[in-house]
Amino acid sequence: MKRSCLKYFLLYLVIFLPLYVAADNVKSIGVPYVQNYPKSVYLSGNQNWSIAKDKQGIMYFGNAQGLLSYDGKYWQQYKMPNQQIVRSVATGNDGVIYVGSFGEFGYWKVVDKRLKYFSLINLIPKQHKMTDEIWKIYVDGKRVIFQSFTTIYIYEHKKISVIKSTGSFLFLHKVDQRFIVEELGKGLFELKDYKLAPLNNIGQPLPESILSILPYKNGQLLIGTSKAGLFLYDGQRYTPFKTPANTFLQTYQLNNGVQVFGKYYAYGTILNGLIIIDQDGNIVQQINKSSGLQNNTVLSIYADNEQNLWTGLDNGIDRIELNSPLYFYFDKTGMFGTVYSSLIYNNKIYLGTNQGLFSSPWVDGKGQHFKPFNFKLIPHSQGQVWDLSLIDGQLLCGHNDGTFSVNDNTIEKVSSISGGWTIKKLNDDYLIQGTYTGLVLYKKDAGRWKYFYKIENFKEPSRYIEQDSKGDIWVSHAYRGLYKLTLSPDFKKVINVKYYDERNGLPSSYNVNLFTLENKLLYSSDKGFLTFDEISNRFTPYEILNKFIGSFANSNKVINAGNKKYWFINHGKMALVNFAQPGKIDIDSNRFSVLDGRMVQYYENISKISDQIYLISVDDGFVIYNANEPKTNKKISLPSVLIRKIEDITDTYATISEVGNTESAIEIPFGRNNIRVSYTLPYYRQAKIKFQYFLEGYSKQWSDWSTASQKDFTNLEGGNYKFLVRAKIDDQTLSETTAFEFTVLPPFYASKWAFGFYLILLIILLYIGKKLYEKKLLRDQLAITAKIQAEKEIFLKKEAETTEKQIVKLQTEKLHAELAGKSRELANSAMSLVYKNELLKKISEEIIKLKDEHGKKLSEDQLRRIQKVIDEGMNDDRDWNLFENSFNEAHESFFKKLKANHPDLVPNDLKLCAYLHMNMSSKELASLLNITLRGVEIRRYRLRKKLNVPHDKNLVEFLMEL
């Protein structure tokens, strides 16, 4: 069984290992993509002395201002207790980050949701005082090794063991599972357990200043020295490794090294960046400040598990993306200006720029020797170069000064017509060229293209030209509109011109270009691609293509890439679109995002070197794209998304947790229930990274994919939440889902303590309520009794009032009866007086008529005496007094009011008033007063004046109202 398994394993290695190895090659053309992280980005010190990566994928850097971390999105700085420089850093599988500096070493660990530093120097035995810097740290299983120039400290089981040197150490190196250190003046020693054992050497001694020891084939060691170059050690002797790299490393002073892909070695130098060599010592890559690094002094170097080479520089941090499909060459010196066109021909690379035509020897990259480009200006080519075209083995250069034929490093003028923008084959015998002033014909003569004729009847600037299926020539004006030209049979003149603009369906007359896609003529515009309908003589949107290629429907240029592939360039952004599969369009744009905005707009140029390699012109150089690169048998394994900071954003920003992926529970007070969750994918290669999140207990569905790496949640209700997030790179590979749980505490009035308080309060309230209810019952009983008593008293009072009212009524009625009786008596008395006075008056009248026995009238004396008696009877005061008493009894307040209001009234006036109050007629008044009717009227008139009775007021009514 074991033999069978071993057989299958060996077969797997034989078949698949070469494929994996072939995939991990460092190219020797150009330089790989270098991503710069300047100080202005990571906001810490210039120098970066060491680099490490933890199991989560977070990068750590020993920086001049402390420990620096980077997770692909966020940089974070952690200062040492005394602000020391961190010279060394290493990571353990338990998430601990070990650091070393001057007079200090220890580790950083997440405690209480924050990264906290713990010093280990207190564990050093007292007799071994630490007085120097820690330069190297290695994690070896359960022990951690710290190395300074005088001492090696081994931390294990919370104890520190000390290994001293009789002289001085330089650097400790880890080679596989071995630890080898140089003791100055004595050579190399291997650390075994807690002792140093010298390495065997039966040959020449090894030079000092060993700065790199790496594993080499056949169990050998590859040793790099500061100024003496490279050496090999086979376990018995040191032998110089004779390689072309030695001169470079000796000249520019090797400083550090790391193995790459198991078969390459990258060495950083003090003076000139870094080089990468193969196992034979050939330089396959050289990267320095002129080719992308920020600084030529490489203080530290680290190869991670994602084919990234990290460099800690004297000023900045750089990431080199090895095994990238894109390799670059940039003109950092500004020698050749802006690149408009590029092409490879006869083992030379040509660059057409705004300053002229430059060339350099071209290495196809099939070998493993790195040769830097050496561009030189081709004599007499100064000026603007627009186009480089290779047609039938002849290289033609469209120039501001005309058109030239290029042969090696010389040029020959073919045409003097200025501004050769584009040139295309008209047929096997003719070329047609668009220039500043129209169209030009070239004809093949003895196998060479030569100027033939300037086409007549058309002088417009011709930026793009294409021939349709009918043989007509379409011309895109350099600035405005399209032309369709019909040429004469000999092609020498235009016999028909049609101009097209908005009236023919173009969205705009400006920026309209034309290209051929799969033998179909297309017209590009800012509103998408168009096709031309011959019948209607109008342009219509090419809906099918526009729909499938999305944002690239607005491309301003299309370049044929061969094999049914085309480059679509949308105003600085580019994509490779594959039409090979019928009914399916494959768009690859993510890997080219690093080139966005770096091409010369409207003059983008991509030339095909081979079936899978392309040369892309950019502003200050060129890029080589190897389409074969992604076709490996390696499946990309994405790291997990990391939850980073959790922040309180309720009013002022405050950090709840520096690390979301922690085992400790995170509880958020209800009053601070507005939070921000930051997350990242520690994937460092160039890719378009998108995130999708879902908050259980809050969200209804997963969010849309977005490049945003943080999310705010506001007004969260109390409860338990689980935040889920995942990532996707290049819209293809999906990461695992990361979960982060937290709790929003209920408000104080809904907490457990609050509910307990509520229960106690409820019991107290029930007890108080019972007592209050009992008191209320007693109070209500007393109130009811009092109410009944009050109602009884009210009833009795009402009864008494009713009785009293009846008594009053009876008394009133009695008084009224008495008053009526008295009034009647008064009236009767008054009538009696009237009757008496009338009777006396009649008697007086009759006496005058009396005669004596002699028939004579009575004597006047007799009459006078009788009349006196009558007058006394009529004016008897007793009658008035009796009447007055009776009147006062009936109207007791009448005279009082009258006298009070009118004190000037005399008794006769009072009598008249009394008689008038009784509503007596004037005749009755005259009888009572013993005056004539005229006298009554006079007295009434005088009385009115005394009483000031208004003219419209009746005197009787006035007196009756008193």
Steps between C-alpha positions, in 0.01 A plus 500: 500500500778744594689415181186562293446841662865589448472396134200729443671785683810471281282486188325823617833671546622393156187624325404814688816634661649625172179689436512669839867580461444638151235726637733660754754666278652844536508672161813675382323750271430835660422504870202358689239732644633696798252653740643785701393577858666834580523650842210729417278190467594301810572811713793367696881510490717485187700185570351150508739249654307174497189338351270216610155365419262329742265208439210737427696667222579829679840648419721637778798731459773595745496875447707793622200617706378165631302201376308557178215276377325483162202286408452593135293809582589654834838594647544510877796608712582369849768679696743327734509594872791740453434591134783270383570393145372149432792317340344153478158343485362145481156343531381188678220263408312613811459854366782644712736754337852498639713814471848610593660841543771670702506368857157346453326196355162343556174439319174663399179315570130575478366568850165662573438548128826695453855416405706532819873474555661263754869534577717190558819666624394448863548127440867543409725374781627794701866428428434549126411862458369592154686796345459463123244449222313190388565449128345162429198309637396146402203297622601136527206293622445585866815704534585846373858603426610862538848597376712807569864564411612365840236253612244243387188484721275196484148549637326174588249402769491858630874489570796650318827318443808700407777400256796736505779543248860536603522761225218644296226353287399647166166347391308182576355326192227238471553239227213253490506378863861597569622818672844625398675806638826671416735569787735769380854375460401137558265408216159337490340313790181298512263539794410156627264502796674752728856468368698630204693250289746614227428393143752260350753659266797326348564769242564870487332713768187689408526880474330699773173699486264219405162661437306215337489122527243322281430135415651384172456187292641168615490610865758772451489850644519816290685760707501871418763732636500876519786570256650165401207364299334156521633171633377140510537274802467123459550411865879476474638805325409846371545561128441824308184490289630634171209681348432815299313628806816513712631816341168676557472384861858592581470843338166596654545319832266210572285565808243217521349215305198271470409193295220543245288223346751243628736563210579871496690720741425867557778715647455852629791739486602819672571699184295371205170338588472124458571221257345157451723214388426144402671191640778537248574850620362675190333835562142464383366825643635829628282759669623835629385857536514562126267205437245543776644485852470808720853463631812303409581395859322176588506462879277190509349252257218246536328255262143418598278208398319702227801548270565847637847625579493767771785743550556720802695798374701779648203717405175315442359154438458331160316189387625322189240283331700206371354270236270778383362494144608864471863607487598864473762734368480864605715789386570651843759736351262654245739417218246414231188686617146376436458170314243502218588174329719196561595195300752214497677419173819312416600454869461867567231687689399834350327778689336784312477799733437873488877547481585253227556131427702300754629142481660246727605134463214265584542183706211262446508383861534133414843502652566567867741790464389847592609770260391854566364705212728758350286735294665738258357757266517395135682776314284754310177373660452795735142619527154358556456135405134402457503146368719192458365237263661176380356412159637218289831501684555875468487730805336832419508798733226765479668823606413866531753565222378226269524122475822304543615145437694366798790264453688404816622833643454707189199661335426588138232752402228347288257792493527870584131545568472599866319312775475131420232402755400158375579271208303202375515252213266592218583179311808294432656777294396819676506657845279792598608746771309763697691825551451859609393599147312201363586159359825365354561191285804274523585236241721195523805527280756220494360367828522839675224750577558836339308823472265490200242779497313761707130422454320794342172671593530436876714707735342441842719383795449121506550340840362150433430323169319174421379335182148356489375194311415709191848643477403847621738676739368625833697780661467623857575870507763594755248714681150487355280265297540207265559481127424223253716526190468326166832482318563488131607164354866608515456623862651838413201718573175511689200497268228511767499644857228455758520674836321356805407674824205522744257525209591143410450356850839566657463597869761768444729609222799502734722207606350253253751228407473190284641150527459155354373230737477147357476639145220736606547874487421665836476865597581605855337788684444622852154337484625155399588317181304564182440322171415654165188406306554547127127501420397775745840671475498535879699383802328286765625374839657154498282387792622139527868593532432801722297287740760226538811713549347734759701816570738418215218576255629859523850403391680751283729242344503131400824316415516152350683261734472195270318169548161673525624720786487878505625774725223742598630830637251723679666837555798364692349171623566182307361150467583193295176367350484146364243414231633146440195320643180557298229665708742583781719806559780476755620836638827522695557848641594455865860398445557815293358742759855594601536659156190718530578852386860419407454480123507805273132581449373461141844369399494168687721238343530125557708282271513123483839338559382140482177308540499563875731798559407863438684829522291778655612862465459715811581865568861453608592157370336170414346193660539139390193283547540121500156345446639155580573595860162426662474158338652310790380205699501700820167591642499833676438449869364818651561591864203569723357846527623669816277704726717789608392803699162523667428866569234690692373780274209615716627853556879492527710227341635243745656158446300213648739232377818511296448140393156374407613139461540446872358238731404749769138611491426851383216671678381843394292723730159585363576870521801446265319286245651661189807308382738473206644163400823508295612191313760402244633212295875453558557428131778719368530422130343732245132408482157655524375408846130529583318427823152383591357507852195388692404591858280236660230665707512816288536434126240326288744380235865509397619841385610576145866437419703813568863609533415678829684346794292636785136520591307720744203368696288752689227479763547129561241353731603297800582136421757260358642561151722306263684694229589286198735618227668341201725619218535440130800578282472587132130401512605135502658349809291509818641491852360319801246688709633667815268544798518756777255489789413782735224599738323830534399517863139586570426848635531539876124480534498159324800334670485204740579725793222731388253211482604389850450852622166509322394178681598636840338829417185316389482311832547825694241670286254212552554519875465878499200464273338255740554737791380794300197299389415414858537864599290593204229257605498650848508849355219414259293351783544815705429707194182305425385543862582870487328525167185332633509730803556803279221393267279452803587845630446647156167324479400633841628841408302490178194388694550790742554740212185371329302541821647844555421598143142385548481703822650802321257445216211485739625808678547675169157399387364620835685827461381534146147427622542752777650747255215441260257546785670819606512610141131437477449680827711784374306509178177483691619774732601711205169436329319584823682829517417569138141406564487715815653799327266466204211471734607808692549682175148410383367611837687830456346543163153410622517735800548794271174410339315476831239766588339583824129485578465824331639380184813691536855373475684440819713775625856512411601475858307178534639373178846594605474313825359195331766518233770526762373185661500330161849625423629380833343165425666486161841612634503297814862392580375196681385353177846556351677362804284191491569465126871561550524230764316255278720596200821453699392159611442399139798688354728558794808603299323730255520822695849418628634460145312806383628720781851362464512569128303827513531671839341826371151343470232657723215301664250588226751366249526178701123467501481548125778244455315248719175547314678478162680181618151352550424594138207735587344706231517878485138528604561287806807705576305823473241364743765376746703817484195722488628679192388537147612284214708786380666518836575128475672546167703791634608300802587200282713725281682648798553156645656376171749783513590431863546131427694567177280254314608466131256635245439162344434340840150473650490649849283220642734231356798686647344501846385139478859392419631645827 
